[in-house]
Amino acid sequence: MELLDKFMDYLLMERNYSPHTITAYKKDIQDFFNFSKETSGVVSEAEIAYTHVRMWVVSLNQDEISNRSINRKITALKSFYAFLQKIEAVKENPIAKQKNLKTQKKVIIPFSEKEIGEVFLIENDDLCDFDKVRNRALIHLFYATGIRQAELMDLKIFDVDLKQQTIKVLGKRNKERIVPVYEEVVEDLKRYLEDRGSIGTNLDYFFVTKKGGKMYGALVYRIINSYFSKVSTKQKKSPHVLRHSYATDLVNNGADLNSVKELLGHSSLAATQVYTHNSLEKLKKVYNQAHPRSAQKKKNI
């Protein structure tokens, strides 16, 4: 599909989409056209009509694909056809009528400060010294900066400035940001770098495996899940929950949303506002206990 390759180049070169997003978009679009060819004999982009899109969405739903995943596929297809219209490869967008399916909002419960503290007291005697030191530094950096899993895995040696106590993060759409770290994290990172120097890796990546290879997603997730499973009964224990915990703790302790937005690398304030939920719950509790007209206040008198 020549037009699909052009679209991929457009996402990479002009829109600065991440390789992960581009790969996902390409697969979703290819899956759609494979389905349309098998069910309707469609062989070109210009032949696609809304009925083909509707058949595809119904099929995905029957295959018990989640509404959230279906919406992602719809977004990929809409973007593709918007691009085709832009370069005048098609006149109409057959996806324009397709609305996103309703989804339930994901409720992410952050780790408590107590759980975070207990994680740093864990002694994993079954791990080698390198893994112990690296894992502690990795968990601490996640919580101290709120960076994404992909950002941590792509972090380079020269992105970490221990003297200035900052890290340079390459975020979504190749947007750079500087995130500060506190002294205790710096000490863990120094200790890790000493051990890292003894394993003989030639990679520029900051975090590496004990064999000197680049960290991979499954390993990073396994580290976080393993450690927090020992201190928390929360259903989800992942790097993203740590990111959520970082942002929630900042907001709860008085950080303004615009500052949190910059630290997280969000493109809009709307994405950051999800972290105000827990703060609002605390404010409601204080309000109900303190306001003279509150029923709870009257009950306690």
NORHU-V589699 format. One record per residue. N is the residue number from 0. RES is the residue in three letters. PHI is phi in degrees with one decimal (NA if undefined). Layout:
<<N/RES/PHI> <N/RES/PHI>>
This chain:
<<0/MET/NA> <1/GLU/-62.1> <2/LEU/-66.6> <3/LEU/-66.4> <4/ASP/-63.3> <5/LYS/-64.6> <6/PHE/-65.0> <7/MET/-62.6> <8/ASP/-63.5> <9/TYR/-63.6> <10/LEU/-64.4> <11/LEU/-76.5> <12/MET/-84.2> <13/GLU/-101.1> <14/ARG/-98.7> <15/ASN/57.6> <16/TYR/-70.2> <17/SER/-72.8> <18/PRO/-55.7> <19/HIS/-62.8> <20/THR/-66.0> <21/ILE/-62.1> <22/THR/-62.3> <23/ALA/-65.3> <24/TYR/-60.7> <25/LYS/-61.7> <26/LYS/-64.4> <27/ASP/-61.1> <28/ILE/-68.7> <29/GLN/-63.2> <30/ASP/-60.7> <31/PHE/-62.5> <32/PHE/-70.4> <33/ASN/-64.0> <34/PHE/-63.4> <35/SER/-65.8> <36/LYS/-68.4> <37/GLU/-69.3> <38/THR/-91.0> <39/SER/-130.9> <40/GLY/74.5> <41/VAL/-71.6> <42/VAL/-124.5> <43/SER/-136.5> <44/GLU/-62.2> <45/ALA/-70.8> <46/GLU/-81.6> <47/ILE/-68.7> <48/ALA/-123.5> <49/TYR/-59.4> <50/THR/-60.4> <51/HIS/-67.3> <52/VAL/-64.2> <53/ARG/-63.5> <54/MET/-60.8> <55/TRP/-65.2> <56/VAL/-62.2> <57/VAL/-61.9> <58/SER/-63.7> <59/LEU/-61.9> <60/ASN/-64.3> <61/GLN/-67.6> <62/ASP/-82.0> <63/GLU/62.9> <64/ILE/-73.4> <65/SER/-63.5> <66/ASN/-58.5> <67/ARG/-62.9> <68/SER/-69.0> <69/ILE/-62.4> <70/ASN/-62.1> <71/ARG/-64.0> <72/LYS/-66.6> <73/ILE/-62.8> <74/THR/-60.8> <75/ALA/-61.1> <76/LEU/-69.0> <77/LYS/-61.7> <78/SER/-63.8> <79/PHE/-62.1> <80/TYR/-74.3> <81/ALA/-64.8> <82/PHE/-66.4> <83/LEU/-63.0> <84/GLN/-66.8> <85/LYS/-61.7> <86/ILE/-94.0> <87/GLU/61.4> <88/ALA/-84.3> <89/VAL/-137.0> <90/LYS/-90.4> <91/GLU/-121.0> <92/ASN/-101.1> <93/PRO/-69.9> <94/ILE/-93.3> <95/ALA/-56.5> <96/LYS/-77.7> <97/GLN/-79.3> <98/LYS/-89.0> <99/ASN/-67.4> <100/LEU/-77.7> <101/LYS/-69.3> <102/THR/-131.8> <103/GLN/-84.5> <104/LYS/-66.9> <105/LYS/-72.8> <106/VAL/-99.7> <107/ILE/-99.2> <108/ILE/-94.2> <109/PRO/-71.0> <110/PHE/-69.6> <111/SER/-77.6> <112/GLU/-61.4> <113/LYS/-65.7> <114/GLU/-65.0> <115/ILE/-59.7> <116/GLY/-62.3> <117/GLU/-67.4> <118/VAL/-61.3> <119/PHE/-76.5> <120/LEU/-98.2> <121/ILE/-70.2> <122/GLU/-114.6> <123/ASN/-91.4> <124/ASP/-69.2> <125/ASP/-82.6> <126/LEU/-98.5> <127/CYS/-72.7> <128/ASP/-59.3> <129/PHE/-61.7> <130/ASP/-62.2> <131/LYS/-60.9> <132/VAL/-67.5> <133/ARG/-63.6> <134/ASN/-62.0> <135/ARG/-63.6> <136/ALA/-63.6> <137/LEU/-64.5> <138/ILE/-63.0> <139/HIS/-65.3> <140/LEU/-67.5> <141/PHE/-56.2> <142/TYR/-72.3> <143/ALA/-79.6> <144/THR/-126.3> <145/GLY/69.0> <146/ILE/-71.9> <147/ARG/-74.6> <148/GLN/-59.5> <149/ALA/-63.5> <150/GLU/-66.6> <151/LEU/-67.6> <152/MET/-65.7> <153/ASP/-91.4> <154/LEU/-62.1> <155/LYS/-103.6> <156/ILE/-54.5> <157/PHE/-76.1> <158/ASP/-84.2> <159/VAL/-105.2> <160/ASP/-109.9> <161/LEU/-71.2> <162/LYS/-69.2> <163/GLN/-84.4> <164/GLN/57.2> <165/THR/-140.6> <166/ILE/-128.3> <167/LYS/-100.4> <168/VAL/-112.0> <169/LEU/-97.8> <170/GLY/-94.0> <171/LYS/-63.3> <172/ARG/56.3> <173/ASN/57.9> <174/LYS/-90.5> <175/GLU/-89.2> <176/ARG/-147.6> <177/ILE/-104.6> <178/VAL/-121.5> <179/PRO/-77.3> <180/VAL/-130.7> <181/TYR/-94.0> <182/GLU/-56.1> <183/GLU/-61.7> <184/VAL/-67.8> <185/VAL/-56.1> <186/GLU/-63.4> <187/ASP/-66.2> <188/LEU/-68.8> <189/LYS/-61.9> <190/ARG/-62.7> <191/TYR/-65.5> <192/LEU/-61.5> <193/GLU/-61.8> <194/ASP/-70.8> <195/ARG/-61.8> <196/GLY/-65.8> <197/SER/-91.3> <198/ILE/-97.1> <199/GLY/70.8> <200/THR/-98.1> <201/ASN/-100.6> <202/LEU/-76.1> <203/ASP/-86.5> <204/TYR/-65.4> <205/PHE/-65.1> <206/PHE/-95.8> <207/VAL/-134.3> <208/THR/-76.8> <209/LYS/-67.8> <210/LYS/-95.7> <211/GLY/90.4> <212/GLY/-88.5> <213/LYS/-71.6> <214/MET/-64.8> <215/TYR/-124.5> <216/GLY/-53.3> <217/ALA/-63.4> <218/LEU/-69.7> <219/VAL/-60.8> <220/TYR/-61.5> <221/ARG/-63.6> <222/ILE/-62.7> <223/ILE/-62.4> <224/ASN/-62.6> <225/SER/-64.9> <226/TYR/-67.3> <227/PHE/-76.5> <228/SER/-66.0> <229/LYS/-83.6> <230/VAL/-125.6> <231/SER/-134.9> <232/THR/-101.5> <233/LYS/-63.0> <234/GLN/-65.1> <235/LYS/-106.1> <236/LYS/-134.0> <237/SER/-143.9> <238/PRO/-56.3> <239/HIS/-67.5> <240/VAL/-66.5> <241/LEU/-65.0> <242/ARG/-61.2> <243/HIS/-64.6> <244/SER/-64.4> <245/TYR/-57.1> <246/ALA/-65.9> <247/THR/-62.7> <248/ASP/-66.2> <249/LEU/-63.4> <250/VAL/-64.6> <251/ASN/-62.7> <252/ASN/-100.5> <253/GLY/102.7> <254/ALA/-69.1> <255/ASP/-80.5> <256/LEU/-62.5> <257/ASN/-63.5> <258/SER/-67.8> <259/VAL/-63.0> <260/LYS/-57.1> <261/GLU/-66.2> <262/LEU/-65.1> <263/LEU/-81.7> <264/GLY/79.0> <265/HIS/-76.5> <266/SER/-85.0> <267/SER/-139.4> <268/LEU/-69.0> <269/ALA/-59.5> <270/ALA/-67.9> <271/THR/-83.5> <272/GLN/-65.9> <273/VAL/-60.4> <274/TYR/-79.4> <275/THR/-84.0> <276/HIS/-56.9> <277/ASN/-65.5> <278/SER/-64.4> <279/LEU/-63.2> <280/GLU/-62.7> <281/LYS/-67.6> <282/LEU/-63.9> <283/LYS/-62.4> <284/LYS/-64.1> <285/VAL/-62.4> <286/TYR/-60.4> <287/ASN/-65.1> <288/GLN/-83.6> <289/ALA/-108.6> <290/HIS/-69.9> <291/PRO/-63.2> <292/ARG/-97.0> <293/SER/-71.8> <294/ALA/-61.5> <295/GLN/-68.4> <296/LYS/-63.3> <297/LYS/-63.6> <298/LYS/-65.1> <299/ASN/-81.1> <300/ILE/-77.4>>
